[in-house]
Amino acid sequence: MTLVPAAATWQQRAVTLAIDGRAVIDGERRDSASGKQFTSDNPATGSALAEVALCDSDDVDHAVASGRRAFASGQWSRADTEERKAVLLRLAHLMEGRAAEFALLETLDMGKPVSQSSSVDVPGSIATFRWSAELTDKLVGEIPATPRGSVALVTKEPLGVVGAIVPWNYPLEIATWKLAPALAVGNSVVLKPAMESSLTALLLGELALEAGLPAGVLNVVPGSGALVGEALGLHPDVDALAFTGSTAVSKLLLGYSAASNLKRLSLEAGGKSSNLIFADTADLELAAVKAAFGAFYNQGEVCSSNSRILVERSIYGEFIERFAVAAAAYEPGDPLDLGSGNGALVNEKHADSVQKAVELGSADGRLVHGGRRLKFDGSTAFMQPTIIADLPNDHELHRTEIFGPLAVVTAFDSEDEAIWLANNTVYGLAGSVWTSSLARAYRVASRLTAGTVSVNTVDALGLTTPFGGFRQSGFGRDLSAHAIDNYVGLKTTWIQYG
């Protein structure tokens, strides 16, 4: 499903859009316990979109208690798999009916082009719920070998109350990566969206109730990491916590788990992924086009962004020329303009940090393309796609996750050197390899420390394949049937009959 109406239609919808910023707790929309709110701004214009409930630890307590009551009642946790499947499919259907609204909220809230949110993010989120719904009645346990006179059953049991903390770069889609599998197996969930982009999560929580999810099974509690994230991390009645975000916050959550109840964690943290382009690549033009996609799509605000481009020296100059041409497709503009390659960064503060990185790289390397900060409709949260070449291998921009439209290009002379450069990072989330040699593809992929290695493409993922990383990119996996493992525990029931 793709929704790409005329640009004027998106502008008209934006003017008439009604937004409810209240939390979803215990089956109803409600203000925060304190009555406090925060303003959700449109980064592309700087204008206010809505007042959103600023929740705190009291609201987390209410949401967790509601989730615990719902779990203990068995209305969802012990429901037949066919019933859970039907509710999740209804939710997907309701989302589809309001897909344009979801897409517009996503674009206005965090700045990405509506052409992308309507054709990728929202359809992908709907598909995630449908896929997890279909998985509910296909999960099986085990009957392992045991001594004569006994039989053992190993079953997958829901954990209880799951906290989910999601980022602002793919607000709806990453939320569904957590919610769909956690709900499919019978858990209750307390979702904390990012303050920068809470609106689609709140609408999703409301539609979940309309779809028939019992009160308390899904709670959406907007607020800051300090007020809501920490409260979830330290809460003694939260059984598991699923997180996508920075490595620094992941480390805080590990500490919260240790300081509270040793809650289960699944963490998808930072990344600094490499794209290795060998001279035997069959289609250098395609490699350059895909490299631009991998580095600049979604304003470069992608945890698995292939922002380190490693190119064999014999094709280095030619590739850079082609890469610069391809980068032009991601020039920023009004996110509601269907001709914009990129939109705004999530806010001007983040644009400040990206600009500093561009200035640092330009001073120490060679600016090949872009580098300018732009202003539209009174907002300076726009950055050109930027390419910097010839930085020293130990430079900060090779190590630090910038989370913006900035790529660094480096030459290598051998396969071993390329692998060493790619693995010379604390992260291990993703990587890409371009070659026409099947032997090299297997050989290099096997030596890269990355949760996903894409060969002759970039940043490949799908509903059927797991997504996550090694090292300080975290642990646990989203997507695929393996995502279920984050939200279940194995129970052995041993029956002695002889």
N, C-alpha and C positions, 0 to 999 in steps of 0.2 A: 504494500500500500504506500503510495506517495501522494502527498498533498502539496501542490505547488500552484496556488491560485495566482492571479495577476498581482503585481506589486501593489496596485491601488487597493486591492481587496485586503491585503495585510495591513495597510495603513488605516483603512476604515475600521477594521476589526480592533486595532490597537486603541482607537479613540473611544470605542464603545465597550471595551472589555471591563467586566465587573470582577473584582478580586476580593476574596475573603481571606484575610490574613490570620484568622484564629487557628489555634492548635486543634488537633483531633485527639481527644483523650476519653477513654471509656465510652466510646460509641457516640460522641457528640462533638460539635464544634464549640470551643470555649475560649475565652480570654485567658491569659496567663493568671496564675494565682495572685500575683502582685498587681495585676492590672497594667503592667508596663508593656510598652511596645517599642519596636524599632522600625525605621523607615527602610523599605526596600527600594533601591534606586535603579534606574535604567542607565547602565554605564555608557551607552551610546549617546545619551543626551544630558545626563546628570539630573534628570527630573525624577521626582518621586513617583513610584508605582503604587505602593500600598503601605499601610501600617500593619506590621506583623507582630504577633504575640511574642514578647521577650520572656521566654520561659526560664525557670531556674530549678534548683534542686527540689523545691516543693512540687513543681509540676512533674519532675521526673519520678518522685515518690508516688504521686497519684497514678501516673502512667504505668509504672512497674507493678503497683498493687493491682491495677485493673488487669494488666496482662497475666499476673499470677492467678487471679480469680478465674479469668477465662480459661487458663490452662488447666487449673484444678477441676473445673466443672466438667471437662471432657467434651464440651459441646463442639470444639474444634479439634482438640488434641487427640480425641478418641473417635472422631467422626469417621465414617466409612470413607475409604479413599475415593470412591465415586462421588461422594458429596463434596469433598474438598476440591476435587477436579472440576466439578460443575460450577462451584463458586468462583474459582480462579478463571475459568473460561468466561463466565459472565463479566468478571472484572475486565478482562481483555476486550470483550465486546463493548462495554461501556466506554473504555478508553478510546476505542476506535471511533465511536460516535462523537467524541469530543477531541479528536486528534488535532484539529486545527487550533483549538484553544490551548492544548498542551504545547504545541509547537510555538505559538505566539508567546505564551508565558515564559517558555524556556529562552527564547530569543531576547525578549525585553528584560528579563531578569539577569542574564549573564553575558549578553552581547554577541552571541554567535549568529551567523547568518540564518535567516528563517528558511532559506533554501536547504540548509543542512538539517536543521532541527525537524523540519517537516518531512524530509525524505529519508533520514537516517535515524536520528535519535528516538523520535516517537514511534515509528514503525518497529524499530529494534526493541523498544521497551514492551510494546504489545506482544511481539513475538516471544520475548523471554517469558512472559506470564503464560502464554499458550504452551510453550515447550515444557515448562515446569509442571503445568497442570496435567499434561499428557504423561508426565513421568510418575505421577503419584501412584497409579495402580500398576506400575511396572517395576517397582523396587522389590527386591527379593532378599531374604535372609540366607542363612547357611545351615546345613546339617552336617557338621564335620564328623570325621571318624572318631569313635569312642569305644571303650572296651565293651565286650559282649555283655548284654544285660542292661545297657544304658543307651540313651539317645540324647543328643544335645541340640538345642535350637539357638542359633545366633540371630538376633533381631536388631534392627536399627530403630532406636527410640528417640523421639524428640527430646531436646535438652530442657525446654521450659520457656523462660523469658530470654529473648535474644535482643541485645542492643545493637543497632546498626548506625554507624556514623559515616556519612557520605560527603564527597567533595562538591565543589561548585563548577567543575569543568564539564561534567556530564551529569547534571543533577538528577534527571529522571532515569536515565538509562542505568547508571551505576546503582541507584536505589533499587531498581527492579532486579539487578544482579544479586542483591542481598535478600530482598523481600520474597521473591518468587520461590526459591528453593527452601528458605526458612519456613514459609507458610505452608508449602506443599507437604512437608513432613509433619506438620501439626504444632509448630511452635507459636507462641505469641511474640510480637516484635514491638519494640519501641525505637522508632526511627528519628534520628537527629539529622536534618538536612543542614547544609552550610547556610550561614546567615546571608551570604551573598546571593543565594539562589534557593529559597525555600518554597516558592510558590507552586511549582508542579507537584512537589511531594505532598503539600497540603490538599491539593485537588485530588491526588491519587488516594489519600486517606479517606476523603469523603466518598469517592466512588466505590471504595472497597466496602463501605457500609451499605451502600445502595445495592451492591452485588450480592450481599447476604453474609458477609464476614461478621461473625458475632462481635458484639461490643467488647472492647478490650483486647481483641486479638491483634489489631494493628493500631498503634498510637503514633502520632506524628508530633514531635515536640521541638519547635524551632527555638534557637537561642545560640549563644556563644559556646565555644569549646570550654571556656573557663566555668560557665554556669551549668551547661547541660552535658557536654562531653565528659568532663571530669566526674560529674555526678553519676553518669552511667558507668564509667570506668570503675568507680569505687563502690557502686551499689552492691550490697551483700545479697540481693535477691535477683540480680541479673546473672544468668547462667553462662552466657556466651556473648562475645562482642565481635562484630564484623566491622572492619574499618578499611576505607580507601583514603589515602592522603599522604602526608609527608612522613619521612623516616623519623624525624624528630618527635612528632606526635605519637608515632607507633611506639617509640621507646617510653614515652610517658604512659601509654596504655599498658605496656608490660609492667611498669611499676605499680599502676593502679590495681592490676590483677593480683600482683604479689601482695599488695597491702590490704587487699580485701578478702575475697573468697576463692582465689585461684581460678577465676572464670576463664573459660575457653576463649582463645583469641584466634582470629584469622585476619591477617594484616597484608594489605596490598599497598606498599609504601612507594618510595621514590624510585627514580630510574635515570639513567644516562646512557641511552641505548645507541649502538653503533650500526652503521650501514656500510658493509664491506663490498666494494665494487672492484672486481678483478678485470684485468685487461682482456680476458677471454669472454667477457660478457657479450652475449649475442646481439643485444639491442641496447646500445648506449643511450639512445634517445629516450627509450622507455625507462631505463634506469634513472635518468635525470628527472623525468616527469614524476616518477614514483618517489624519488628522493625528496622532491619539493612537497609532495603530498605528505610524506612521512615526517617532515620537519615543520611544515607550516600550517597544515590543516587544523581547524579549530583554534586559530591564532597561535599554534604551537603549544596550547594548553592541554597537553596530553601526557600522561605519566609514562607511556611507552614511546614517546616521540623519538624518532631516529635522528637526533640532533647532532650526532658526531658522524660525519661522512668521511670514510677512509677509502682512498682511491689509489690504485696501483699507479706508480709514477709515469709509466709510459703513456697513460691516457689522462693524466691529471689535468693538463691544460685544456684539452678538448672537453672533458667532463664539466669542468668549472664553467666554461662558456655555455654549455647546454643547460646546466643547472640554473644559472642566472636567468636565462630566458624562461625556463619553467617556473621560476619563483614569481614572475610577474603575474601569474594567474591568481596569486593570493594577496593582491593589493587590497587593503582594507577600504571599507566604505559603509554606508548606512546598512545595518543588518536587515532591514526590511526591503532593501533594494535587491532584487533577484540577480543583479549583475555584480554584486560585491563578492570578491573572492574570499575575504575574511570580514569579520566584524570588529567590535571593540574588545579589548582586553577586559577582564572582569571588573576592574575599577582603575582609577587614575593612580592610586598608590602602587598597585602592581605594575602599571605601565612605567612608573618611576624606576622600579627595580630592574625591569627589562632594559630600559634606556641606559642605566648605569652599566649593565653588562655589555651592551653594544658599544658604549664609549670605551670601556676597558679593552674589549677585543680589538676595536679599531686602532687604539693606541699601540697595542702590542703585536698586531698582525696586519693583514691586508684586507681592507674593506672591498668586497667584490660587488655587492649588490645591496641596495636598500640603506638601512641605517637611520632613516628619518622617523621622527614622531609626528603624527598628523592630527589635525583638529577638524571635527565635524560636529555641527549642531551644538557648539559650545563645549564639547567634551574633547579632552586630549588623551583619551584612553586608547588611541589607535597607534599601532606600530607597523611600519613596513616590514615585509619579510626580508630578513637580513642574512647575508652570507659573509663570513670572515674566514680567510685562508691563512695558512702558514704560521699558525700559532705554535709555540714550543709545546712539546708533548706533555710537559708537566704544568701547563697553564691552567689557571683556575677554571676557565670555561670548558675544559675537557673533563673536569671533575664535578662541577656544581650544576644541579638541575635548575635551569633558568625558567622553564615553564612559560616560554614565549616564542615568538617567531624568529628565532636566532639559531643558525646552523654554523658549525665550524667544519672546515674541510682540511684534511691532512693527507699527505702522500705517504705511501709505504712501498718498500722494495721487494718484500717476500711474503709468502703466505704466513710464515711463522711470525713475522713482525706485525702483520695485520691482526692476527689472533691475539698477540701480546697487547697491542694497543687497545683492542676491543675489550679485553678482560681486565685492563688496568683501571679498574674502578671499584668502588665499594658496593656497587649495585649489580643486579643480575636479572633484569626484567625482560628485556627483549633484544633482538638483533636481526639484521637482515644480511643476506649473502647474495651477490649477483655473479653468476658464472654460467658458462655453457657446459661445464664439465660435471657430470653426475658424481664422479668420484670426489672431486673437490667439494661439491656441495655437501655430501655426507661427511667428509673428513673435517671440514671447517665447522659445520653445524655441531658435530659431536664434541668439538673442543671449546665452543663458546659457552660461557656461563650465562645462561639466559633461560627464562621460563618458556619463551616462544622464540624460535628462529624461523624467519620467513625467507624462503629461497625464491629469487627472481620475482619478488614482490616485497611490500613493506607492511609491517604491523598487522599481519593476518590474524583474524580471530573469527570465531563463529560460535553458535549456540552449542555445538557438539564437541568443542575442544576447550580444555581448561586454560584459564588465564591467571597468571601470577608469577612470582619470581623467586630468585635465590638471593643469598647474602642479605644485604640491608634493603633489598626490595621486598622483604617480608616472607610470609609463609601462608599456606592455605591457598585455595583456588576458587575463582569465580567461574561461572559458565560450565556447561557440560554436566553430566551426572556426578562428576567429582565434587561439584559445589555442595551437594547434599552432605558430604562428609564434615563440613563446617558446622552443621546444625543437628547432627545425630550422635548418639553414643551407642556403642555395641553392648548388647545385653546377652549373656549366656543363660539359658534355662536348661538345666541338666536334670533329666528324668531317669531315675534308677528303677528298673522294672523287674530285675531278676537277681 
